[in-house]
Amino acid sequence: MAAAALDALQRALREFPAAARELSVPLDVPYLDEPPTPLHFYRDWVCPNRPCIIRNALKHWSALQKWSLPYLRATVGSTEVSVAVTPDGYADAVRGDRFVMPAERRLPLSYVLDVLEGQAQHPGVLYVQKQCSNLPTELPQLLSDLEPHVPWASEALGKMPDAVNFWLGEAAAVTSLHKDHYENLYCVVSGEKHFLLHPPSDRPFIPYELYTPATYQLTEEGTFKIVDEETMEKVPWIPLDPLAPDLTQYPCYSQAQALRCTVRAGELLYLPSLWFHHVQQSHGCIAVNFWYDMEYDLKYSYFQLLDSLTKAVVLD
Ligand SMILES: O=C(O)CCC(=O)C(=O)O
């Protein structure tokens, strides 16, 4: 590419995030005091791809009054669930030159609760987080404590959720920075979740690299080894930890601007599709989220273009 064209492209990519931010990205995630109508949800939040935290949207869920660690022990303690186990709390994250996925254990929920309450020891960090509708498939006994979908969101989006996920883990369990092609309605039932967010328009400042996929294996002695997934293709992932970014290696990230928010018990975060998110939690936080597949519309195509241009041009 001619030097002048490359220069122009680099400048455009460097200026794009601030221009997009000025037009449509809030400084903080706003609160709504009650659930929006389907029309307002679609018009004010989904269409402009803007996050918000909605209060009083879950108050008719009996889960809000009932769910606690003792309640889970009494109702589903003997049920086996899939648990992600990692040495450091990071499932699906870059470690050295690998993209490492968690070891997966099938454990009775009561055992997970014992570990959470300090009554049992297990190597590493536990997180009940299997993202394939683990609520209806693994813990169907809990379904009567909530609604199977978010009616105003289903109506606005014209579809039902693809997945309903249950999350329960230790404070050390962290979800590394990534994005999804879902409209995410994230409901905290007990405890709190801390989200660090970047709008999709920050993509030019967010590094991706290709990594050999691998999985943690837990040995008999309770140590972890990393085993390559020989048959899987390389995985594009974000190597950067937004809590301690390596700005020598990724200087551009200093120009990205994260939004931070805490979602408390009884609150619902609308996390729009393609927003980057990094998630931490209070110890024993219980949450449920609904993933609605995004519309593969022009917004999606424009993001793909931004992604391709960012990959093609090195910014520093
Ligand atoms: O709660 C978490 O740890 C992660 C949630 C998340 O990444 C998601 O819902 O897409």
The ligand as an ORCA input file, in Angstrom:
! r2SCAN-3c Opt
* xyz 0 1
  O     -20.250    -13.271     34.604
  C     -19.210    -13.524     34.032
  O     -18.191    -13.907     34.648
  C     -19.052    -13.366     32.553
  C     -20.289    -13.016     31.803
  C     -20.061    -12.969     30.317
  O     -18.953    -12.905     29.837
  C     -21.205    -12.973     29.419
  O     -22.351    -13.047     29.876
  O     -20.985    -12.907     28.191
*
